[in-house]
Amino acid sequence: MDIYRDPELDFTDIGLLTWLLSNSRTYIINKNRVQQRSGLPEKKFLTSWKKLQDNGYVVKKPFQGGVEWVINEIPICYRLHDR
């Protein structure tokens, strides 16, 4: 599915996800820095981030001493559904 055709996402979500996907694979995601860079008000950013998580585009992987954020162009829920 194309990101822009996902009915669950609005323009803010698509913009945020597009920016996240445009970074190199070695980019270390710091959620607070991403929020600052986005220029979005905190509540709007957190709502969009949560929506991306709920739809499988952004996945939080905790590890000892931190968190890794994995960004998926194809959402996890679609991958599981297509099996």
N, C-alpha and C positions, 0 to 999 in steps of 0.2 A: 504494500500500500504506500502511496505517496504521502509524505507528511502533510502536505497542504490539503489533501483530500480527507484527512481524518476528521470526522464530524465532532470528535471529542475536543479538538484543539481550536482555540481562537488565535487571532493574529499575534497576540502577546506570547502565547505558548509556542507558536511556530517560530517566531523571531528568536526567542530564548534558545529553543532546541537547535535552530540553524546555527546560532553563534557557538553553542557548545560543540556541535559536530564539525565546525570549521577549524577547530584547534587541532594541533598535531596530537598523535597518540601519546606522546610523552608529556603533554600538558597536565599538570597536577591541578585538579579542580579544588578550589577553595570556595565553598558556597558563599561566604560573606563577601569575598572579593568579586565573585560573579554578580552578586546583588548590587554592589557598588558600581561596577562597570555597566550594568544594565541601565542604570538611571531610573529604574522603577521604584515607586514607593515600596517600603518593606512588605506591607500586607499584600499588595498586588504580586510582588515577586514570589512570596511564600505560597500564595494560592496557585500561581502558575507552576512553580517547582513541584508542589504536591500533586497537581494534575498530571505532570509529566511522569512522576513516580507511579501514581495510581494506574497509569496507562502503559507502564512498562518501558518507557523511553529512558528514564533515569533510574538506575538501580543502586541502592546503597549496600555496600559490602563492608561490614565492620571487620576490623582485625585488631589484634592486640596493640593498643596505643593509638588507634586512629580509625579512619573511615576512608574507603576508596569509593569513588563515584564512577559508575560505568554508564556510558551514554550509548544508547542503541538507536540506530537509524530505523531498524525494524523492531517494533515493540515486542517485548517478551510474550505478552498475552497472544499476539498473532502467531509467534513461533510455536507456542504450546497448542494453540487451536488448530494449526495446520497439520499437526502430526497425525 
